[in-house]
Amino acid sequence: MFGNRRSHWVAIGLLLSASMASLWLRPLLPVDETRYLSVAWEMWQKGDFILPTLNGDPYTHKPPLLFWLIHAEWAVLGVNAYAPRLISLGCALVSLPLVSNLATNLWPERPLIRDYAPLILASFLCWLVYSTTLMFDVLLGVFALAAIAAGIRASLSGRIAWFAVCGVMLGGGLLTKGPVILLSALPVLLLMPWWWRSENRLPLGRWYAGLALAVAIGAAIMLAWVYPAILRGGPAFSHELIWKQTASRITESFAHAHPWYWYLMLLPVLLFPWGILIWEKAWRGRPWRVQGERFCVAWFGVSLIAFSLISGKQVHYLIPTLPAIALWLAARYADRPITRASLVFLGIVAIMAGLVLLFTPEWCELSGNEEVCSSTPRVGALLPLAIGFVLLRARPDAGPRMAWIAITSGALFLGLLMNFVTIFRLQDVQPLAQRIKALQDQGVIVVNVDKYHDQYQFAGRLEKPLLEIREPTLDTWAAEHPEACLIFYARSTDSPLAQIATEIYPYRGKQALMVTAENWLAYKRRRKQPIQMTHQD
């Protein structure tokens, strides 16, 4: 199924090099990565593997499968920050043979598609980014891929066991990120009569009965966790989990709202380098005339429309559907090799990107951001510059051309990591989190004066929740607890409040200020006016 083809090894090498560089060059990034590890840490610390909690309160935003995987790693390797960050890498690697298997079933007579599809998928810039990030979406993508692959095998063989496998994969997706798996995987399976026009396919009655069985199995797997979690979390947890985190995101998002065309504007960047070359293949032929390409249109096209109509949008929502684009591009490139003009164009783009990285301090100086200017080592520019010149002189063979285009994405990703390594390390919350832990061990109450994203719980291995108090009620509370330590967030150390801060830490391009409640009250009495602070988000 996977073979010893060079393109597959290039794909594996891209994912491994990107992941290892990410582990080496950047810390856990707030607020997402730090939050998810903190939720896993709280479950681990309490020994409660049913009800996720965020700073001691029930956490309804995500189901627990990712946290369970983190726990499994900790049970074997001990509690650490490195092994959990490899979960997405493992899922990305598993996706390669799965997409190759799909290509084999859809285009059995065209082995080049089976060779190219994993390489194209691994080299999408957004796939590389999220394969090195502790998030849910590449894991969700594995379940979507596996569910669709099992559905196709069920259609070919008619065996109920494959529908059961499809159901188990849907259940895994539900436990990963909730009902969104249905938008990523179910539409293409429901549309099978349109894209699979073959006498060998399963009769429609048996097909839809099998799909109903698969959905029922997936729902049963999800309910096996939801029911005890609701019993543990109570009515408020039930309302948040079932309504706010599902229906409310669809109709009127409370976060990440964007216009319907938002994804269309981002696609060329998300699919780099292939996204800027897609014009070469997009308008040749009609994709709905070929069975495999109809499958890709049904998968990505319907899911894209669905996600575009949903109010809340994030880049990573499209991650599980990217294998469809990889398969479609592989089919197009298997018919018509990449032209010399496309290689030259991409080479020029890579050289331009390298020049931007090379002169980043000068661009930043124009914007007045001295911190970025002084901490950019420029060395990251060498990789895209080098690959750009290679593309300008690339060999005419189709295989090497595909490999060099794929490597362009890895060169840009590694160049960005290397160029901004100092900036990334300024995002490390561990020093502040460890200081919070030391204060809590001394009996000092620590308060986060803003919305708290649980970013310090795992980084500091905190054993107590961190109080979260907003400024309108802070005065009264601080007067009752003058010995407490307050954490504020300001844009720079020039903030007036920084003058009375006992400690200052960098935080997401701003500054985290530690101020005693007593000093805060004294400062407010001197100022006789409220202090306007900067929010974290």
C-alpha positions in Angstrom: 0.0 0.0 0.0 2.8 2.4 0.7 5.8 0.9 -1.0 9.4 2.1 -1.3 8.7 5.0 -3.6 10.9 8.1 -3.2 8.0 10.5 -3.1 6.7 8.8 0.1 10.1 9.0 1.8 10.2 12.7 0.9 6.8 13.2 2.5 7.9 11.4 5.6 11.1 13.4 5.7 9.2 16.7 5.4 6.9 15.8 8.4 9.8 14.5 10.6 12.1 17.5 9.9 9.3 20.0 10.5 8.2 18.3 13.7 11.7 18.0 15.2 12.6 21.6 14.3 9.4 22.7 16.0 10.2 20.8 19.1 13.7 22.3 19.2 13.0 25.9 18.2 9.8 26.8 19.9 8.0 26.2 23.2 4.4 25.4 23.8 2.4 28.4 22.5 -0.3 30.1 24.4 -3.2 30.0 24.4 -4.2 26.8 22.6 -1.3 24.4 23.2 -0.9 25.5 26.8 -4.6 25.2 27.5 -5.0 21.7 26.1 -2.0 20.4 28.0 -3.4 22.1 31.1 -6.8 20.4 30.7 -5.0 17.0 30.4 -2.9 17.9 33.4 -5.9 18.7 35.6 -7.6 15.4 34.6 -4.3 13.5 35.3 -3.8 15.2 38.6 -7.3 14.5 39.9 -7.4 11.0 38.4 -10.7 11.9 36.7 -10.7 10.8 33.1 -14.3 11.4 32.4 -14.9 15.1 33.1 -12.3 17.5 31.6 -11.8 20.6 33.6 -10.3 24.1 32.9 -9.0 25.8 36.0 -11.1 23.5 38.1 -14.4 24.1 36.2 -15.9 21.6 33.7 -14.5 22.1 30.2 -17.1 21.8 27.5 -15.2 23.0 24.4 -13.7 19.6 23.4 -14.3 15.9 24.0 -11.6 14.0 25.8 -9.9 11.7 23.2 -6.8 14.0 22.7 -6.4 14.2 26.5 -6.7 10.4 26.8 -3.9 10.0 24.3 -1.7 12.5 26.3 -2.5 10.4 29.4 -1.4 7.2 27.7 1.9 8.8 26.8 2.4 10.1 30.3 1.6 6.6 31.7 4.5 5.2 29.7 7.0 8.1 29.6 6.1 10.1 32.7 4.6 13.6 32.6 6.4 15.7 30.0 5.7 18.4 27.4 7.5 16.8 24.5 5.6 13.5 23.8 2.2 15.1 23.6 3.5 17.4 20.8 4.3 14.3 18.7 0.6 13.2 18.6 -0.1 15.3 15.6 3.1 14.1 13.9 2.0 10.5 14.4 -1.4 11.3 12.9 0.1 13.0 10.0 2.3 10.0 9.2 -0.7 7.6 9.5 -2.6 9.9 7.0 0.0 9.1 4.3 -0.8 5.4 3.7 -4.5 6.2 4.2 -4.6 8.7 1.4 -2.5 6.4 -0.7 -5.0 3.7 -0.1 -7.8 6.0 -1.2 -5.9 6.7 -4.4 -5.5 3.0 -5.1 -9.2 2.3 -4.7 -10.3 5.3 -6.7 -7.7 5.1 -9.5 -6.5 1.5 -9.5 -5.1 1.8 -13.0 -3.0 5.0 -12.3 -0.2 4.3 -9.8 1.2 7.8 -10.1 -1.7 9.2 -8.2 -0.9 6.8 -5.4 2.7 8.1 -5.4 1.9 11.8 -5.6 -1.0 12.2 -3.2 0.9 11.6 0.1 3.7 13.9 -1.1 1.2 16.7 -1.9 -0.7 16.3 1.3 2.4 16.3 3.5 3.7 19.5 1.8 0.7 21.7 2.2 2.0 24.6 4.4 -1.0 24.4 6.8 -0.7 20.6 7.1 2.9 21.0 8.0 2.1 23.7 10.6 -0.7 21.7 12.3 1.3 18.5 12.1 3.7 20.2 14.5 1.1 21.7 16.8 -0.7 20.2 19.8 -4.3 20.5 18.5 -7.2 18.3 17.5 -7.4 18.8 13.7 -4.8 16.4 12.3 -6.1 13.7 14.7 -9.6 14.5 13.4 -8.3 14.3 9.9 -7.1 10.7 10.5 -10.5 9.6 11.6 -12.2 11.3 8.7 -9.8 9.7 6.2 -10.2 6.3 7.9 -14.0 6.5 7.9 -14.1 7.4 4.2 -11.6 4.7 3.3 -13.6 2.1 5.2 -16.8 3.3 3.5 -15.3 2.8 0.1 -14.1 -0.7 1.1 -17.6 -1.4 2.3 -19.1 -0.3 -1.0 -16.6 -2.6 -2.9 -17.0 -5.7 -0.7 -20.5 -5.3 0.8 -19.2 -6.6 4.1 -20.9 -5.2 7.2 -17.6 -5.3 9.0 -16.3 -2.4 7.0 -19.4 -0.3 7.9 -18.6 -1.2 11.5 -15.1 0.1 11.0 -16.5 3.3 9.5 -18.7 3.7 12.5 -15.8 3.2 14.9 -13.8 5.9 13.0 -16.8 8.3 13.2 -17.0 7.6 16.9 -13.3 8.4 17.3 -13.9 11.6 15.4 -16.8 12.5 17.6 -14.7 11.9 20.7 -12.0 14.1 19.2 -13.9 17.2 18.3 -17.6 16.5 18.4 -20.1 16.5 15.6 -17.8 18.5 13.2 -16.5 15.1 12.0 -19.9 14.7 10.3 -19.2 17.8 8.2 -15.8 16.4 7.3 -16.6 12.8 6.4 -20.4 12.2 6.1 -21.3 14.4 3.0 -19.0 12.5 0.6 -20.3 9.2 1.8 -23.9 10.3 1.4 -23.2 11.5 -2.1 -21.7 8.1 -3.1 -24.4 7.5 -5.8 -23.2 10.6 -7.6 -19.5 10.1 -7.6 -19.3 6.3 -7.7 -21.0 5.3 -11.0 -20.0 1.7 -11.2 -21.8 -1.6 -11.5 -19.5 -3.0 -8.8 -20.8 -0.6 -6.1 -23.2 -1.7 -3.4 -27.0 -1.4 -4.1 -28.3 1.9 -2.7 -30.6 0.4 -0.1 -27.8 -1.6 1.4 -25.4 1.3 1.2 -27.6 3.7 3.1 -28.6 1.1 5.6 -24.9 0.4 6.2 -24.2 4.2 6.6 -27.0 4.4 9.1 -25.4 1.5 11.1 -22.0 3.3 11.0 -23.6 6.6 12.3 -25.4 4.7 15.0 -22.1 3.0 16.1 -20.4 6.4 16.1 -23.1 7.9 18.2 -23.1 5.0 20.6 -19.3 5.5 21.1 -19.9 9.2 21.8 -22.7 8.6 24.2 -20.6 6.1 26.1 -18.6 9.2 27.2 -21.3 11.9 27.1 -23.7 10.2 29.5 -21.4 9.7 32.5 -19.8 13.2 31.8 -23.2 14.9 32.0 -24.0 13.0 35.2 -20.7 14.2 36.6 -20.9 17.8 35.2 -24.6 18.5 35.8 -27.2 20.5 33.8 -24.9 23.5 33.2 -22.3 21.2 31.6 -25.0 19.5 29.5 -26.2 22.9 28.2 -22.7 24.1 27.3 -21.7 20.9 25.7 -24.8 20.2 23.6 -26.0 23.7 22.8 -23.4 26.4 23.0 -20.5 24.3 21.6 -22.5 22.9 18.7 -25.7 24.7 17.7 -24.5 28.2 18.7 -21.3 27.9 16.7 -23.3 27.1 13.6 -26.0 29.8 13.8 -24.3 32.7 15.6 -20.7 32.2 16.6 -19.6 33.5 19.9 -16.0 33.4 18.7 -14.1 33.4 15.4 -16.9 34.9 13.3 -15.9 35.7 9.7 -17.7 36.3 6.4 -18.7 33.4 4.2 -15.9 34.0 1.6 -13.1 34.0 4.3 -11.8 30.5 3.4 -11.7 31.3 -0.3 -9.3 34.2 0.3 -7.0 32.0 2.5 -6.8 28.9 0.3 -3.7 30.0 -1.8 -1.7 30.5 1.4 -3.0 27.4 3.2 -2.2 25.2 0.2 1.2 26.7 -0.5 3.2 25.8 -2.6 0.5 24.0 -4.6 -2.1 26.8 -3.9 -0.2 29.3 -6.1 0.2 26.7 -8.9 -3.4 25.4 -8.9 -4.3 27.7 -11.7 -2.2 25.5 -14.0 -4.5 22.5 -13.4 -7.8 24.0 -12.2 -9.3 24.9 -15.6 -8.3 21.9 -17.6 -11.0 19.3 -18.1 -14.2 18.9 -16.1 -13.7 17.2 -12.7 -17.2 15.9 -12.5 -16.6 13.7 -15.6 -14.1 11.4 -13.8 -15.1 9.2 -10.9 -12.1 10.0 -8.7 -12.3 13.7 -9.3 -16.1 13.7 -8.6 -15.2 12.1 -5.2 -12.7 15.0 -4.5 -15.3 17.6 -5.5 -18.0 16.0 -3.3 -15.6 15.8 -0.3 -13.9 19.1 -0.3 -16.5 21.1 -2.2 -19.5 20.2 0.0 -17.4 20.5 3.2 -16.1 23.9 2.1 -19.6 25.2 1.5 -20.8 23.9 4.8 -17.9 25.4 6.8 -18.3 28.7 4.9 -21.9 28.9 5.9 -21.1 28.3 9.6 -20.6 31.5 11.5 -17.5 30.5 13.4 -14.4 29.9 11.2 -10.8 29.0 11.9 -8.0 28.0 9.5 -7.7 24.6 11.1 -11.3 23.6 10.5 -10.4 22.7 6.9 -7.5 20.4 7.9 -9.5 17.1 7.7 -10.7 17.9 4.2 -7.2 18.6 2.7 -6.6 15.0 1.5 -9.4 15.6 -1.0 -7.3 18.5 -2.6 -4.2 16.4 -2.4 -5.9 13.6 -4.3 -7.4 15.9 -6.9 -4.0 17.6 -7.6 -2.3 14.2 -7.8 -4.8 13.1 -10.4 -4.2 16.3 -12.4 -0.4 16.1 -12.2 -0.4 12.4 -13.1 -2.0 13.4 -16.4 0.0 16.5 -17.2 3.5 17.0 -15.6 4.5 20.3 -14.1 5.5 22.9 -16.6 8.9 24.7 -16.6 7.0 28.0 -16.3 5.4 26.9 -13.0 8.8 25.9 -11.6 10.3 29.3 -12.5 7.3 31.1 -11.0 7.5 29.1 -7.7 11.3 29.7 -7.7 10.8 33.4 -7.9 8.2 33.3 -5.1 10.6 31.3 -2.9 13.4 33.8 -3.6 11.1 36.7 -2.8 10.1 35.0 0.5 13.8 34.5 1.3 14.5 38.2 0.7 11.6 39.2 3.0 13.1 37.0 5.7 16.6 38.3 5.0 15.6 41.9 5.4 13.0 41.4 8.2 14.9 43.7 10.6 14.7 46.5 8.1 11.0 46.0 7.5 10.4 45.9 11.3 12.5 49.0 11.8 10.1 50.9 9.5 7.2 49.8 11.6 8.9 50.8 14.8 9.0 47.3 16.4 12.4 47.3 17.9 12.0 44.0 19.7 11.5 42.1 16.5 14.3 44.0 14.8 16.8 43.2 17.4 15.9 39.5 17.7 15.7 38.3 14.1 18.8 36.3 13.2 18.2 36.4 9.4 19.6 32.8 9.0 16.2 31.4 8.2 16.3 33.3 4.8 18.9 30.9 3.5 16.6 27.9 3.1 13.9 29.5 0.8 16.6 31.4 -1.1 18.4 28.1 -1.8 15.3 26.2 -2.8 14.3 29.1 -5.0 17.5 28.9 -7.0 17.2 25.1 -7.2 13.7 25.4 -8.7 15.0 27.8 -11.3 17.4 25.1 -12.5 15.3 22.0 -11.7 15.6 18.8 -13.8 12.9 18.1 -16.4 11.8 14.8 -14.8 8.3 14.9 -13.4 9.2 13.0 -10.2 12.0 15.3 -9.0 10.0 18.3 -9.9 7.2 17.2 -7.6 9.7 16.5 -4.8 11.3 19.9 -5.2 8.0 21.7 -5.1 7.1 19.8 -2.0 10.4 20.7 -0.3 9.7 24.4 -1.0 7.0 24.3 1.7 9.3 22.7 4.2 12.1 25.2 3.4 9.7 28.1 4.1 8.4 26.6 7.3 11.9 25.9 8.7 13.0 29.3 7.5 10.2 31.0 9.5 11.0 28.9 12.6 14.7 29.7 12.4 14.3 33.4 11.6 11.9 34.1 14.5 13.3 31.6 17.1 13.8 34.4 19.6 10.3 35.7 19.1 8.9 32.2 19.6 10.9 31.7 22.8 9.4 35.0 24.2 6.1 33.1 24.1 7.3 30.7 26.7 5.0 30.9 29.8 7.0 28.5 31.9 9.1 31.1 33.8 6.0 32.9 34.9 4.1 29.7 35.6 6.9 28.4 37.8 6.9 31.6 39.7 3.1 31.3 40.3 3.7 27.7 41.6 6.3 29.0 44.0 4.0 31.7 45.3 1.1 29.2 45.7 3.4 26.8 47.6 4.1 29.7 50.0 0.4 30.2 50.6 0.1 33.3 48.5 -3.1 33.8 46.5 -2.4 34.5 42.8 -5.1 36.2 40.7 -5.2 36.6 36.9 -6.8 40.0 36.2 -8.4 39.1 32.9 -9.8 36.1 31.2 -7.7 33.0 32.1 -7.0 30.4 29.4 -5.4 27.9 31.8 -2.1 28.7 30.2 -0.1 28.3 33.5 -1.5 25.1 35.0 0.6 22.6 33.1 3.6 24.8 32.5 4.0 25.4 36.3 2.5 22.0 37.3 0.0 24.0 39.4 -2.0 22.0 41.9 -4.5 24.7 42.7 -6.8 26.7 40.4 -5.8 30.3 39.6 -8.3 32.9 40.6 -9.8 34.9 37.7 -11.1 38.3 38.6 -12.1 41.1 36.3 -11.2 44.7 37.1 -14.7 46.1 38.0 -14.8 43.8 41.1 -11.1 43.8 41.8 -11.0 46.8 44.2 -13.3 45.2 46.8 -11.5 41.8 46.6 -8.0 43.3 46.8 -8.9 45.3 49.9 -9.9 42.0 51.6 -6.7 40.3 50.4 -3.9 42.8 50.5 -1.2 40.0 50.5 -2.4 38.5 47.2 -0.4 38.7 44.0 -2.2 40.2 40.9 -1.2 39.4 37.3 -2.0 42.2 34.8 -1.3 42.5 31.1 0.1 45.6 29.5 1.4 46.4 26.0 4.9 47.4 27.2 7.1 48.1 30.2 6.3 51.8 29.7 2.8 51.2 31.2 2.3 53.2 34.4 1.5 50.1 36.3 4.9 48.6 35.4 6.4 51.0 37.9 5.0 49.2 40.9 5.3 45.7 39.4 7.5 43.3 41.5 8.2 41.1 38.4 7.7 41.5 34.7 7.5 38.6 32.2 7.0 38.7 28.4 3.6 37.3 27.3 2.3 37.1 23.7 3.9 40.3 22.5 2.9 42.1 25.6 4.0 42.1 29.3 2.7 40.2 32.3 3.0 42.3 35.4 3.0 40.8 38.9 1.7 43.4 41.4 0.8 42.9 45.0 -2.8 43.8 45.9 -1.5 46.3 48.6 0.6 48.2 46.0 -2.3 48.1 43.5 -4.7 49.7 46.1 -2.1 52.3 47.0 -1.4 53.1 43.4 -5.1 53.6 42.7 -5.5 55.9 45.7 -2.7 58.0 44.3 -4.1 58.1 40.9 -7.8 58.4 42.0 -8.9 57.0 38.7 -9.4 53.5 37.2 -6.5 52.0 35.3 -7.3 50.7 31.8 -5.5 47.5 31.1 -4.9 45.6 27.8 -6.9 42.3 27.4 -4.9 39.2 26.6 -6.8 38.4 23.4 
